[in-house]
Amino acid sequence: MTAILRPARRRVLVGGAGLATAALGGVAAFRAMAGAQGLTTRTRTGLAFGTTVALTVAGPEPSALDAALSDGFAEIRGVEDAASLFRATSALNRLNRVGHLDAPPSHLITLLRFALDLAARTGGAFDPTVQPLWPVWAEAAARGERPDQASLRQAAARIGWRKVSLLPERIVLEPGTEVTLNALIQGYAADRVMGALHARGITEAFVDTGEFGAAGAHADGTPWCLGIADPRAPDTLAAVIEPFTGFAATSGDYSMSFSPDRVDHHIFDPATGRSPKGLASVTVTAPTGLLADGLSTSCMVLGPERGRALVARYPGCTVRFIDKT
């Protein structure tokens, strides 16, 4: 489960014939330009979830594209208000501070319900209550150390997805419990953005919220493609998904590491309080960004054999594993 508070970005390749770019941080800034089909491309970037996000759309009416981009960013802000740990005033931060929340926003209910369901399906390998591990590891890493076993035991005692009571009108946490939805929020945001774009009639779009979604193709008709970074050689690609439509998410030991050898990183096995050892990265494609995001983190903890079995339970999903060697 990701408990990172400052996520690094993955190197991706986004493009088609004559329009390709590789950039750390997702989509590089596209110029507004006319495609061969008479379509105009617009890209808007901004800050969200502690990083840079970028939305690219194409269509015949520039004013409609601008309105769609505004709607997309409004969706991002709504998700941040509900569930971002980067926003001090978010509903999730209020929940963690006081242990209960009345009339929770719908985004938070949706995310937390999905998180608890995935926790049950994975036998707790995915657990939204691993947040207490983050400061233990971050503080130890700042001292150039690893956490001692007593500190990990104390943090682990506060973990357990069954410590969360979720009702439509109220969320209650057991004392000491804290929730993170960082392993889901960017994929969910991609879903919300894509829905807003579709509502405006946009059929050609690429969404980078830290996880990725694509529909249609470039303005010139060439397909979107998505490159998966080699986790041990970030300037090269391990694979390219082409054409890329739907949603994709990657979890990896290189996004935020607590040790130079990447043995210790921001994805935690709730059973041990330590990072899973076998994999460097997992990429999942899925019909929704929320599902892709949750499955990629789950697979990092479960490993290839159990991870493949989990993904096989969800129609329309694929998974790619890269091990540490």
N, C-alpha and C positions, 0 to 999 in steps of 0.2 A: 504494500500500500504506500502510495506516495504521501509523504508528510513534508514536502519541500516548501519553503517559504520564499525562495528566490530561484525559480526554475531557469536553467539554461535552455537555449533553443537548439533544435536539431537541424542539421544541414539537409536541405531538400533541393531537389531540382524541379522546377515548375516551368513547363513550357510546351512548345510544339515547334514545328519546322519554322525556322526563321525568328522564333521568339522563345529563347530558352535562357534560363539564368540559374546559377547555383549560388546560394547565399546562406550564410549562417544567420538564422533568424527568420527563415521562411521566404515569403515572396519578396523579391526585390521590387523597388518602386517601378511600376509600369508607367510609361507616358500615356496620356489619353491619345488614342490613335484610331484611325479607321481601318477596318479589316477588309479583306477581299470581298466579303459578302455585304459590304455597305454598313457594317456594324461599328459602333464606337466602343472603345474599351475605356473604362474608368477604374482607377484604384484609389482607395483611401486607406491610410494607415493611422494608427493611434496606439495609446498605451492601455493595456488591460491585463489583469492577472499577473502583474509584476513584469510584463514584457511587452514587446511590440506585436501588434496584430495587424493584419492586412486583409482587406476585402477587395476582390477584383470582379467586375461585372462587364458584360458586353451586351449591346442591344442597339436598336435603331434610333432611340430617342434619348439624347443626353440628359434631359430634365428628369426623365423617368429613372435613369441610372442613378442620378444624384439623390433622388428621393429614396430609392431602394437602399443606397449606402447609408443614408441617415437612419432609416428604419433598422438596418442591420446593427449599427452601432448603438441604437437605443436598446435593442435586445441584449447586447453585451453588457451595457450599463445595468440593466435590470437583473441579469444573472449575478453581476458583481455585487449589487446591493443586497442580494439574498444570501450569497454563499461564498464570497471571496474572503479568504484570510488576509489578503492584502489590504482590504478596506476595513478600517477600524470600526466603522459604523454599521457594518453588514449584520444581517440577522444572525448569521452563523457565529460571528464573534460575540454578539450579545448572548446567544445561547451558551457558548463556552464560558463566558464570564459569570453568568448567574445560574446556569444549570437547568434552566427551563425557558420556554418561549411560548407565549400565547399568540394565537392567530398568526402562525408562521406563513410567510409568503409561499405561493404555489411553487416557485422554482426550488425552494429549499425542500419542500415536501417531496417533489418529484425526485430530486437528487438523492435525498436520504432514503426514500423508499427503495430506489434502485440499489443503493449501496447495501442496505440491510438484506435485500433479496439475494444479491450477489455474494454477500458474506455467508448466507445460509447455503447457497449452492456450492460454494467452494470449501465448505467446512471451516470457515474462518481464515482461509489463506488471504482473502481480501477482507479487510476490516477497517471501517471508517473511523475507529477510535484509537488508531495508533499515534495520534498527535503527541501524546506525552513523550514519545521516544525522540522526537525532533530536537528539543532543547538539550537532552542528555547527550546526544551525539554531536550537536553543533558546539556545545560548550567544551566537550572533551577534545574535539578536533582543533578548536581555537588554542588549546594548550599543547597541541602536538601529541595528544594521547588518544587512547581508546577508553570508552567508559568502563568503569570497574563493574564487576558482576553484581554488587549490591545496588548500584544505581540502576542497572538494567532490570533487576528484579522489582525494584520499587516502581519503575515506570510500567513494567509489564502487568503489575497488579492493578493498574488503572485501565487496562485494555480489555475490551470484550464487547462485541457488537450487541450482545443481549442486554447490555447496560443502558441501551437507548430505548425509550418508549415513544413511539410515533403515532399520533392521532391527528386527524385533519385539523383539529382546533388547538392542539397543544403538543409540544415536544418536551420530554423530560429526560435528563441525564442523571445517572447515579452519581453520588459525590465523587469528585476527582476525575470524572470522565470528560474527555474533550474530543471533538469531532473534527476531522479534516475531510474535505471533499475535493482536494487538489488532484486526485487521481481520476476525477470525473468531470470537473467543471469546464475544462477547455473543450472537451468533446461535446458536452451538452451545449455549450455556447455555439459551437459550429452548427449543431442541429437547429438551434433557435434562429441563428442568422440565416441559414439556408431557407428556413420556413418563411422568414420575413421577405427574403428576395423573391421566392416563388409567389408570395401573395401580391407582389408588385408586377408579376408577369415576367420576371427575369428567368430565363432558361439557360443562360451561359454564365457560369460563375465559378470562381475559385475562392475558397474561404480558408484563411489561416488564423486560427485563434490560439495557436500553440499545438493544436491537432488540426486535421485538415479535412476539407470537404470539397467536392467538385461536382458540377453539373454541366452537361452540354460540352462545349469545346471553346477554343479560342475564337476571336472574331473572324479569323481567316479560315476557320473550319478545321484546323489541325487539333488533335486531341490534347487534353491536359495530360501531363505525366508527372509522377512523383518519385523522386529519388530517395533511397534509404541509405543513410550514411553508414560507412564502415566504422564501427565504434572505436577501432584501434588506429584508424587512419582517416581523420575527419575531413581531409581534403579529397577523399575518393568515395565513390558510391559502391555499396555492396550489392545493390539491386535497383532496378527502375521499374515502377509500375506504369505500364503504358498500354492502352489508355487508362487513365485514372478517372473514375467517377465513383460516387458514393462517399465513404468516409474512411479515414485511416488514422491510427494513433500508434506511437512508438513509446515504449518505456525502455530505459537503458541505464547502465551503471555509470555512464559518462556525463549524464545531465547534471549531477551534483554529487561529487565524491568527497568522502571524509578521509580518504587515504590515497597516496599517490598511485598505489597499485589497483585502485578501484575495487578492492575487496569490500570496503565499507562505503556505502553510498546511501542515497535518500530513499530507496525502496526497502521496506522492512518486512521481514517475516514475523507476523504477530506472535508466532509460537516461541520464537527465540529472542526477539528484540534486536536481532542482527540482520544483515543483508543476506539474501539468498546467494549461494556461491556459484551456481553453474552457468549462468547466462550473462552475456554482455548487453544484449538488447532483444526486444520482441516487438514486432510490428503486426498489428491486426487490422484488416479491412473488414468493414461491417456495413449493414444498411443504415446504421445511425452512428453518430460520433460518440454518444454516450456509451453505447455497447462496445465500440472499438476501444475507447479509453479504459473502461473497466476491465475488459478482457486482457488487454496488453499488460496491465499491472498484475492481474491475477496470474497470468502465465509466467511472469518473472519469478513469482514465489513458488508456483506449482512445479516448474520445470517442464521440459519438452513433452514427456509422456503424458503426464496428467493434464498439462496445458492443452495438448491436442485433443484429448478426450473432452475437455470442457468446451473448447471452441466448436467441436463437432456437434454439440447440442444446440447450436444456434445457426439456423439456416442462413446462407448467404455470407458467411464469414470465412476468412482465410487467416492463417497465421504463419509468420516467418520468424525463425529463431536464429540468433547468432550467439555462439558460445564464446567463452572467454579465451579460447585458444585460436 
